[in-house]
């Protein structure tokens, strides 16, 4: 069960990263990049949250519980 939960969290993290990449290529992000030199905060938060979720999901999936006897 723990492996399944970790895989789900990692998969959601991948979706967040993809959404962040999509948001960073939007028109509003391009305009923000012209004036400030960086993409919008929304795209940065999506990317950061996605990366954290992938790492946490993989960590949860890789931890083994107590063996059942």
PyMOL Python script that loads the backbone (N, CA, C, O; Angstrom):
from pymol import cmd

cmd.read_pdbstr("""\
ATOM      1  N   UNK A   1       0.813  -1.190   0.000  1.00  0.00           N
ATOM      2  CA  UNK A   1       0.000   0.000   0.000  1.00  0.00           C
ATOM      3  C   UNK A   1       0.862   1.262   0.000  1.00  0.00           C
ATOM      4  O   UNK A   1       0.550   2.243  -0.675  1.00  0.00           O
ATOM      5  N   UNK A   2       1.952   1.218   0.770  1.00  0.00           N
ATOM      6  CA  UNK A   2       2.842   2.373   0.864  1.00  0.00           C
ATOM      7  C   UNK A   2       3.479   2.681  -0.487  1.00  0.00           C
ATOM      8  O   UNK A   2       3.654   3.848  -0.838  1.00  0.00           O
ATOM      9  N   UNK A   3       3.824   1.650  -1.240  1.00  0.00           N
ATOM     10  CA  UNK A   3       4.401   1.851  -2.565  1.00  0.00           C
ATOM     11  C   UNK A   3       3.399   2.508  -3.490  1.00  0.00           C
ATOM     12  O   UNK A   3       3.761   3.375  -4.286  1.00  0.00           O
ATOM     13  N   UNK A   4       2.145   2.104  -3.393  1.00  0.00           N
ATOM     14  CA  UNK A   4       1.099   2.683  -4.230  1.00  0.00           C
ATOM     15  C   UNK A   4       0.903   4.165  -3.923  1.00  0.00           C
ATOM     16  O   UNK A   4       0.798   4.979  -4.841  1.00  0.00           O
ATOM     17  N   UNK A   5       0.852   4.518  -2.648  1.00  0.00           N
ATOM     18  CA  UNK A   5       0.673   5.915  -2.245  1.00  0.00           C
ATOM     19  C   UNK A   5       1.854   6.754  -2.739  1.00  0.00           C
ATOM     20  O   UNK A   5       1.663   7.858  -3.249  1.00  0.00           O
ATOM     21  N   UNK A   6       3.063   6.235  -2.589  1.00  0.00           N
ATOM     22  CA  UNK A   6       4.242   6.949  -3.061  1.00  0.00           C
ATOM     23  C   UNK A   6       4.217   7.156  -4.564  1.00  0.00           C
ATOM     24  O   UNK A   6       4.588   8.219  -5.062  1.00  0.00           O
ATOM     25  N   UNK A   7       3.778   6.136  -5.280  1.00  0.00           N
ATOM     26  CA  UNK A   7       3.699   6.252  -6.745  1.00  0.00           C
ATOM     27  C   UNK A   7       2.659   7.280  -7.166  1.00  0.00           C
ATOM     28  O   UNK A   7       2.866   8.010  -8.134  1.00  0.00           O
ATOM     29  N   UNK A   8       1.543   7.342  -6.448  1.00  0.00           N
ATOM     30  CA  UNK A   8       0.494   8.320  -6.757  1.00  0.00           C
ATOM     31  C   UNK A   8       1.008   9.738  -6.508  1.00  0.00           C
ATOM     32  O   UNK A   8       0.788  10.632  -7.324  1.00  0.00           O
ATOM     33  N   UNK A   9       1.689   9.941  -5.385  1.00  0.00           N
ATOM     34  CA  UNK A   9       2.235  11.264  -5.084  1.00  0.00           C
ATOM     35  C   UNK A   9       3.277  11.659  -6.131  1.00  0.00           C
ATOM     36  O   UNK A   9       3.304  12.809  -6.569  1.00  0.00           O
ATOM     37  N   UNK A  10       4.128  10.728  -6.533  1.00  0.00           N
ATOM     38  CA  UNK A  10       5.134  11.017  -7.558  1.00  0.00           C
ATOM     39  C   UNK A  10       4.470  11.337  -8.897  1.00  0.00           C
ATOM     40  O   UNK A  10       4.915  12.234  -9.611  1.00  0.00           O
ATOM     41  N   UNK A  11       3.419  10.615  -9.233  1.00  0.00           N
ATOM     42  CA  UNK A  11       2.707  10.878 -10.487  1.00  0.00           C
ATOM     43  C   UNK A  11       2.054  12.263 -10.473  1.00  0.00           C
ATOM     44  O   UNK A  11       2.084  12.980 -11.473  1.00  0.00           O
ATOM     45  N   UNK A  12       1.468  12.629  -9.341  1.00  0.00           N
ATOM     46  CA  UNK A  12       0.897  13.974  -9.217  1.00  0.00           C
ATOM     47  C   UNK A  12       1.984  15.038  -9.324  1.00  0.00           C
ATOM     48  O   UNK A  12       1.754  16.113  -9.878  1.00  0.00           O
ATOM     49  N   UNK A  13       3.159  14.740  -8.797  1.00  0.00           N
ATOM     50  CA  UNK A  13       4.286  15.666  -8.917  1.00  0.00           C
ATOM     51  C   UNK A  13       4.698  15.860 -10.362  1.00  0.00           C
ATOM     52  O   UNK A  13       5.006  16.976 -10.780  1.00  0.00           O
ATOM     53  N   UNK A  14       4.705  14.786 -11.119  1.00  0.00           N
ATOM     54  CA  UNK A  14       5.041  14.897 -12.550  1.00  0.00           C
ATOM     55  C   UNK A  14       4.006  15.762 -13.260  1.00  0.00           C
ATOM     56  O   UNK A  14       4.353  16.578 -14.113  1.00  0.00           O
ATOM     57  N   UNK A  15       2.737  15.581 -12.907  1.00  0.00           N
ATOM     58  CA  UNK A  15       1.692  16.413 -13.514  1.00  0.00           C
ATOM     59  C   UNK A  15       1.876  17.888 -13.156  1.00  0.00           C
ATOM     60  O   UNK A  15       1.664  18.761 -13.997  1.00  0.00           O
ATOM     61  N   UNK A  16       2.266  18.166 -11.922  1.00  0.00           N
ATOM     62  CA  UNK A  16       2.519  19.555 -11.525  1.00  0.00           C
ATOM     63  C   UNK A  16       3.699  20.151 -12.290  1.00  0.00           C
ATOM     64  O   UNK A  16       3.652  21.309 -12.705  1.00  0.00           O
ATOM     65  N   UNK A  17       4.748  19.367 -12.474  1.00  0.00           N
ATOM     66  CA  UNK A  17       5.904  19.852 -13.232  1.00  0.00           C
ATOM     67  C   UNK A  17       5.497  20.153 -14.670  1.00  0.00           C
ATOM     68  O   UNK A  17       5.880  21.185 -15.219  1.00  0.00           O
ATOM     69  N   UNK A  18       4.731  19.270 -15.276  1.00  0.00           N
ATOM     70  CA  UNK A  18       4.280  19.509 -16.648  1.00  0.00           C
ATOM     71  C   UNK A  18       3.396  20.748 -16.734  1.00  0.00           C
ATOM     72  O   UNK A  18       3.502  21.526 -17.682  1.00  0.00           O
ATOM     73  N   UNK A  19       2.528  20.930 -15.749  1.00  0.00           N
ATOM     74  CA  UNK A  19       1.677  22.121 -15.714  1.00  0.00           C
ATOM     75  C   UNK A  19       2.530  23.380 -15.527  1.00  0.00           C
ATOM     76  O   UNK A  19       2.248  24.417 -16.128  1.00  0.00           O
ATOM     77  N   UNK A  20       3.556  23.290 -14.707  1.00  0.00           N
ATOM     78  CA  UNK A  20       4.457  24.425 -14.507  1.00  0.00           C
ATOM     79  C   UNK A  20       5.221  24.771 -15.769  1.00  0.00           C
ATOM     80  O   UNK A  20       5.421  25.947 -16.073  1.00  0.00           O
ATOM     81  N   UNK A  21       5.651  23.756 -16.508  1.00  0.00           N
ATOM     82  CA  UNK A  21       6.331  24.008 -17.780  1.00  0.00           C
ATOM     83  C   UNK A  21       5.385  24.660 -18.774  1.00  0.00           C
ATOM     84  O   UNK A  21       5.773  25.560 -19.519  1.00  0.00           O
ATOM     85  N   UNK A  22       4.146  24.198 -18.779  1.00  0.00           N
ATOM     86  CA  UNK A  22       3.132  24.798 -19.643  1.00  0.00           C
ATOM     87  C   UNK A  22       2.892  26.256 -19.265  1.00  0.00           C
ATOM     88  O   UNK A  22       2.806  27.122 -20.136  1.00  0.00           O
ATOM     89  N   UNK A  23       2.784  26.525 -17.969  1.00  0.00           N
ATOM     90  CA  UNK A  23       2.535  27.886 -17.501  1.00  0.00           C
ATOM     91  C   UNK A  23       3.716  28.801 -17.776  1.00  0.00           C
ATOM     92  O   UNK A  23       3.533  29.997 -18.004  1.00  0.00           O
ATOM     93  N   UNK A  24       4.926  28.255 -17.758  1.00  0.00           N
ATOM     94  CA  UNK A  24       6.102  29.099 -17.993  1.00  0.00           C
ATOM     95  C   UNK A  24       6.214  29.524 -19.449  1.00  0.00           C
ATOM     96  O   UNK A  24       6.943  30.464 -19.766  1.00  0.00           O
ATOM     97  N   UNK A  25       5.504  28.843 -20.334  1.00  0.00           N
ATOM     98  CA  UNK A  25       5.532  29.206 -21.753  1.00  0.00           C
ATOM     99  C   UNK A  25       4.288  29.989 -22.166  1.00  0.00           C
ATOM    100  O   UNK A  25       4.065  30.209 -23.357  1.00  0.00           O
ATOM    101  N   UNK A  26       3.473  30.413 -21.194  1.00  0.00           N
ATOM    102  CA  UNK A  26       2.258  31.160 -21.514  1.00  0.00           C
ATOM    103  C   UNK A  26       2.598  32.608 -21.870  1.00  0.00           C
ATOM    104  O   UNK A  26       3.722  33.068 -21.670  1.00  0.00           O
ATOM    105  N   UNK A  27       1.617  33.297 -22.392  1.00  0.00           N
ATOM    106  CA  UNK A  27       1.819  34.686 -22.803  1.00  0.00           C
ATOM    107  C   UNK A  27       2.105  35.570 -21.596  1.00  0.00           C
ATOM    108  O   UNK A  27       2.978  36.436 -21.653  1.00  0.00           O
ATOM    109  N   UNK A  28       1.371  35.356 -20.501  1.00  0.00           N
ATOM    110  CA  UNK A  28       1.597  36.193 -19.318  1.00  0.00           C
ATOM    111  C   UNK A  28       2.998  35.970 -18.749  1.00  0.00           C
ATOM    112  O   UNK A  28       3.628  36.901 -18.248  1.00  0.00           O
ATOM    113  N   UNK A  29       3.473  34.746 -18.828  1.00  0.00           N
ATOM    114  CA  UNK A  29       4.818  34.451 -18.357  1.00  0.00           C
ATOM    115  C   UNK A  29       5.866  35.089 -19.273  1.00  0.00           C
ATOM    116  O   UNK A  29       6.900  35.561 -18.802  1.00  0.00           O
ATOM    117  N   UNK A  30       5.603  35.101 -20.557  1.00  0.00           N
ATOM    118  CA  UNK A  30       6.526  35.749 -21.504  1.00  0.00           C
ATOM    119  C   UNK A  30       6.594  37.251 -21.248  1.00  0.00           C
ATOM    120  O   UNK A  30       7.674  37.840 -21.279  1.00  0.00           O
ATOM    121  N   UNK A  31       5.438  37.872 -20.993  1.00  0.00           N
ATOM    122  CA  UNK A  31       5.414  39.307 -20.704  1.00  0.00           C
ATOM    123  C   UNK A  31       6.156  39.586 -19.396  1.00  0.00           C
ATOM    124  O   UNK A  31       6.926  40.541 -19.305  1.00  0.00           O
ATOM    125  N   UNK A  32       5.921  38.751 -18.393  1.00  0.00           N
ATOM    126  CA  UNK A  32       6.621  38.909 -17.121  1.00  0.00           C
ATOM    127  C   UNK A  32       8.125  38.757 -17.316  1.00  0.00           C
ATOM    128  O   UNK A  32       8.908  39.490 -16.711  1.00  0.00           O
ATOM    129  N   UNK A  33       8.528  37.817 -18.153  1.00  0.00           N
ATOM    130  CA  UNK A  33       9.954  37.584 -18.404  1.00  0.00           C
ATOM    131  C   UNK A  33      10.591  38.794 -19.086  1.00  0.00           C
ATOM    132  O   UNK A  33      11.756  39.102 -18.831  1.00  0.00           O
ATOM    133  N   UNK A  34       9.843  39.481 -19.949  1.00  0.00           N
ATOM    134  CA  UNK A  34      10.375  40.663 -20.639  1.00  0.00           C
ATOM    135  C   UNK A  34      10.672  41.774 -19.630  1.00  0.00           C
ATOM    136  O   UNK A  34      11.720  42.415 -19.705  1.00  0.00           O
ATOM    137  N   UNK A  35       9.751  42.004 -18.687  1.00  0.00           N
ATOM    138  CA  UNK A  35       9.906  43.119 -17.756  1.00  0.00           C
ATOM    139  C   UNK A  35      10.726  42.780 -16.523  1.00  0.00           C
ATOM    140  O   UNK A  35      11.476  43.627 -16.038  1.00  0.00           O
ATOM    141  N   UNK A  36      10.605  41.573 -16.007  1.00  0.00           N
ATOM    142  CA  UNK A  36      11.296  41.231 -14.764  1.00  0.00           C
ATOM    143  C   UNK A  36      12.472  40.288 -14.957  1.00  0.00           C
ATOM    144  O   UNK A  36      13.323  40.174 -14.075  1.00  0.00           O
ATOM    145  N   UNK A  37      12.530  39.621 -16.081  1.00  0.00           N
ATOM    146  CA  UNK A  37      13.612  38.668 -16.320  1.00  0.00           C
ATOM    147  C   UNK A  37      13.332  37.270 -15.805  1.00  0.00           C
ATOM    148  O   UNK A  37      14.165  36.377 -15.958  1.00  0.00           O
ATOM    149  N   UNK A  38      12.165  37.066 -15.192  1.00  0.00           N
ATOM    150  CA  UNK A  38      11.822  35.732 -14.694  1.00  0.00           C
ATOM    151  C   UNK A  38      10.359  35.437 -15.014  1.00  0.00           C
ATOM    152  O   UNK A  38       9.567  36.361 -15.197  1.00  0.00           O
ATOM    153  N   UNK A  39       9.997  34.157 -15.082  1.00  0.00           N
ATOM    154  CA  UNK A  39       8.595  33.798 -15.357  1.00  0.00           C
ATOM    155  C   UNK A  39       7.692  34.138 -14.173  1.00  0.00           C
ATOM    156  O   UNK A  39       8.172  34.572 -13.126  1.00  0.00           O
ATOM    157  N   UNK A  40       6.404  33.944 -14.340  1.00  0.00           N
ATOM    158  CA  UNK A  40       5.443  34.276 -13.281  1.00  0.00           C
ATOM    159  C   UNK A  40       5.647  33.388 -12.055  1.00  0.00           C
ATOM    160  O   UNK A  40       6.219  32.301 -12.135  1.00  0.00           O
ATOM    161  N   UNK A  41       5.163  33.885 -10.925  1.00  0.00           N
ATOM    162  CA  UNK A  41       5.288  33.119  -9.683  1.00  0.00           C
ATOM    163  C   UNK A  41       4.497  31.823  -9.739  1.00  0.00           C
ATOM    164  O   UNK A  41       4.907  30.820  -9.154  1.00  0.00           O
ATOM    165  N   UNK A  42       3.368  31.834 -10.437  1.00  0.00           N
ATOM    166  CA  UNK A  42       2.543  30.624 -10.535  1.00  0.00           C
ATOM    167  C   UNK A  42       3.343  29.487 -11.149  1.00  0.00           C
ATOM    168  O   UNK A  42       3.330  28.365 -10.642  1.00  0.00           O
ATOM    169  N   UNK A  43       4.039  29.779 -12.243  1.00  0.00           N
ATOM    170  CA  UNK A  43       4.797  28.712 -12.895  1.00  0.00           C
ATOM    171  C   UNK A  43       5.954  28.240 -12.017  1.00  0.00           C
ATOM    172  O   UNK A  43       6.274  27.051 -12.002  1.00  0.00           O
ATOM    173  N   UNK A  44       6.579  29.153 -11.291  1.00  0.00           N
ATOM    174  CA  UNK A  44       7.669  28.753 -10.401  1.00  0.00           C
ATOM    175  C   UNK A  44       7.161  27.885  -9.250  1.00  0.00           C
ATOM    176  O   UNK A  44       7.808  26.907  -8.877  1.00  0.00           O
ATOM    177  N   UNK A  45       5.999  28.241  -8.685  1.00  0.00           N
ATOM    178  CA  UNK A  45       5.432  27.437  -7.598  1.00  0.00           C
ATOM    179  C   UNK A  45       5.003  26.058  -8.086  1.00  0.00           C
ATOM    180  O   UNK A  45       5.177  25.064  -7.381  1.00  0.00           O
ATOM    181  N   UNK A  46       4.445  25.999  -9.287  1.00  0.00           N
ATOM    182  CA  UNK A  46       4.048  24.697  -9.835  1.00  0.00           C
ATOM    183  C   UNK A  46       5.268  23.804 -10.047  1.00  0.00           C
ATOM    184  O   UNK A  46       5.241  22.617  -9.723  1.00  0.00           O
ATOM    185  N   UNK A  47       6.336  24.384 -10.592  1.00  0.00           N
ATOM    186  CA  UNK A  47       7.552  23.602 -10.813  1.00  0.00           C
ATOM    187  C   UNK A  47       8.164  23.144  -9.496  1.00  0.00           C
ATOM    188  O   UNK A  47       8.525  21.977  -9.351  1.00  0.00           O
ATOM    189  N   UNK A  48       8.282  24.058  -8.537  1.00  0.00           N
ATOM    190  CA  UNK A  48       8.880  23.700  -7.248  1.00  0.00           C
ATOM    191  C   UNK A  48       8.031  22.665  -6.512  1.00  0.00           C
ATOM    192  O   UNK A  48       8.563  21.695  -5.972  1.00  0.00           O
ATOM    193  N   UNK A  49       6.727  22.866  -6.490  1.00  0.00           N
ATOM    194  CA  UNK A  49       5.845  21.903  -5.826  1.00  0.00           C
ATOM    195  C   UNK A  49       5.873  20.541  -6.485  1.00  0.00           C
ATOM    196  O   UNK A  49       5.827  19.513  -5.809  1.00  0.00           O
ATOM    197  N   UNK A  50       5.949  20.534  -7.808  1.00  0.00           N
ATOM    198  CA  UNK A  50       6.021  19.270  -8.528  1.00  0.00           C
ATOM    199  C   UNK A  50       7.298  18.505  -8.235  1.00  0.00           C
ATOM    200  O   UNK A  50       7.282  17.288  -8.053  1.00  0.00           O
ATOM    201  N   UNK A  51       8.399  19.231  -8.193  1.00  0.00           N
ATOM    202  CA  UNK A  51       9.681  18.580  -7.906  1.00  0.00           C
ATOM    203  C   UNK A  51       9.677  18.006  -6.490  1.00  0.00           C
ATOM    204  O   UNK A  51      10.130  16.883  -6.268  1.00  0.00           O
ATOM    205  N   UNK A  52       9.165  18.778  -5.537  1.00  0.00           N
ATOM    206  CA  UNK A  52       9.090  18.294  -4.155  1.00  0.00           C
ATOM    207  C   UNK A  52       8.187  17.065  -4.069  1.00  0.00           C
ATOM    208  O   UNK A  52       8.521  16.097  -3.385  1.00  0.00           O
ATOM    209  N   UNK A  53       7.054  17.098  -4.753  1.00  0.00           N
ATOM    210  CA  UNK A  53       6.124  15.960  -4.713  1.00  0.00           C
ATOM    211  C   UNK A  53       6.741  14.707  -5.322  1.00  0.00           C
ATOM    212  O   UNK A  53       6.531  13.605  -4.815  1.00  0.00           O
ATOM    213  N   UNK A  54       7.498  14.865  -6.401  1.00  0.00           N
ATOM    214  CA  UNK A  54       8.163  13.708  -7.009  1.00  0.00           C
ATOM    215  C   UNK A  54       9.178  13.112  -6.042  1.00  0.00           C
ATOM    216  O   UNK A  54       9.231  11.894  -5.870  1.00  0.00           O
ATOM    217  N   UNK A  55       9.981  13.959  -5.412  1.00  0.00           N
ATOM    218  CA  UNK A  55      10.997  13.461  -4.475  1.00  0.00           C
ATOM    219  C   UNK A  55      10.342  12.774  -3.271  1.00  0.00           C
ATOM    220  O   UNK A  55      10.767  11.693  -2.864  1.00  0.00           O
ATOM    221  N   UNK A  56       9.315  13.400  -2.709  1.00  0.00           N
ATOM    222  CA  UNK A  56       8.632  12.818  -1.555  1.00  0.00           C
ATOM    223  C   UNK A  56       7.946  11.506  -1.947  1.00  0.00           C
ATOM    224  O   UNK A  56       8.012  10.525  -1.207  1.00  0.00           O
ATOM    225  N   UNK A  57       7.296  11.492  -3.097  1.00  0.00           N
ATOM    226  CA  UNK A  57       6.632  10.274  -3.556  1.00  0.00           C
ATOM    227  C   UNK A  57       7.600   9.127  -3.760  1.00  0.00           C
ATOM    228  O   UNK A  57       7.314   7.992  -3.376  1.00  0.00           O
ATOM    229  N   UNK A  58       8.745   9.416  -4.363  1.00  0.00           N
ATOM    230  CA  UNK A  58       9.742   8.366  -4.562  1.00  0.00           C
ATOM    231  C   UNK A  58      10.328   7.897  -3.235  1.00  0.00           C
ATOM    232  O   UNK A  58      10.613   6.712  -3.065  1.00  0.00           O
ATOM    233  N   UNK A  59      10.509   8.824  -2.297  1.00  0.00           N
ATOM    234  CA  UNK A  59      11.025   8.440  -0.981  1.00  0.00           C
ATOM    235  C   UNK A  59      10.027   7.544  -0.251  1.00  0.00           C
ATOM    236  O   UNK A  59      10.415   6.545   0.355  1.00  0.00           O
ATOM    237  N   UNK A  60       8.755   7.896  -0.306  1.00  0.00           N
ATOM    238  CA  UNK A  60       7.732   7.068   0.351  1.00  0.00           C
ATOM    239  C   UNK A  60       7.648   5.690  -0.295  1.00  0.00           C
ATOM    240  O   UNK A  60       7.517   4.681   0.398  1.00  0.00           O
ATOM    241  N   UNK A  61       7.725   5.650  -1.617  1.00  0.00           N
ATOM    242  CA  UNK A  61       7.626   4.372  -2.327  1.00  0.00           C
ATOM    243  C   UNK A  61       8.836   3.475  -2.046  1.00  0.00           C
ATOM    244  O   UNK A  61       8.718   2.250  -2.073  1.00  0.00           O
ATOM    245  N   UNK A  62       9.982   4.073  -1.781  1.00  0.00           N
ATOM    246  CA  UNK A  62      11.190   3.261  -1.615  1.00  0.00           C
ATOM    247  C   UNK A  62      11.392   2.764  -0.179  1.00  0.00           C
ATOM    248  O   UNK A  62      12.168   1.834   0.039  1.00  0.00           O
ATOM    249  N   UNK A  63      10.711   3.363   0.799  1.00  0.00           N
ATOM    250  CA  UNK A  63      10.856   2.938   2.185  1.00  0.00           C
ATOM    251  C   UNK A  63      10.088   1.645   2.397  1.00  0.00           C
ATOM    252  O   UNK A  63       8.921   1.528   2.023  1.00  0.00           O
ATOM    253  N   UNK A  64      10.749   0.697   2.992  1.00  0.00           N
ATOM    254  CA  UNK A  64      10.111  -0.589   3.251  1.00  0.00           C
ATOM    255  C   UNK A  64       9.590  -0.615   4.687  1.00  0.00           C
ATOM    256  O   UNK A  64      10.250  -0.139   5.610  1.00  0.00           O
ATOM    257  N   UNK A  65       8.427  -1.164   4.853  1.00  0.00           N
ATOM    258  CA  UNK A  65       7.840  -1.300   6.188  1.00  0.00           C
ATOM    259  C   UNK A  65       8.405  -2.523   6.894  1.00  0.00           C
ATOM    260  O   UNK A  65       9.289  -3.215   6.389  1.00  0.00           O
ATOM    261  N   UNK A  66       7.864  -2.758   8.073  1.00  0.00           N
ATOM    262  CA  UNK A  66       8.291  -3.922   8.822  1.00  0.00           C
ATOM    263  C   UNK A  66       7.823  -5.184   8.103  1.00  0.00           C
ATOM    264  O   UNK A  66       6.699  -5.216   7.602  1.00  0.00           O
ATOM    265  N   UNK A  67       8.648  -6.213   8.039  1.00  0.00           N
ATOM    266  CA  UNK A  67       8.215  -7.449   7.417  1.00  0.00           C
ATOM    267  C   UNK A  67       7.140  -8.131   8.263  1.00  0.00           C
ATOM    268  O   UNK A  67       7.216  -8.154   9.492  1.00  0.00           O
ATOM    269  N   UNK A  68       6.157  -8.675   7.592  1.00  0.00           N
ATOM    270  CA  UNK A  68       5.068  -9.363   8.297  1.00  0.00           C
ATOM    271  C   UNK A  68       5.493 -10.790   8.589  1.00  0.00           C
ATOM    272  O   UNK A  68       5.995 -11.493   7.712  1.00  0.00           O
ATOM    273  N   UNK A  69       5.291 -11.204   9.809  1.00  0.00           N
ATOM    274  CA  UNK A  69       5.672 -12.578  10.197  1.00  0.00           C
ATOM    275  C   UNK A  69       4.471 -13.395  10.548  1.00  0.00           C
ATOM    276  O   UNK A  69       4.603 -14.569  10.895  1.00  0.00           O
TER     277      UNK A  69
END
""", "prot")
cmd.dss("prot")
cmd.show_as("cartoon", "prot")
cmd.util.cbc("prot")
cmd.orient("prot")
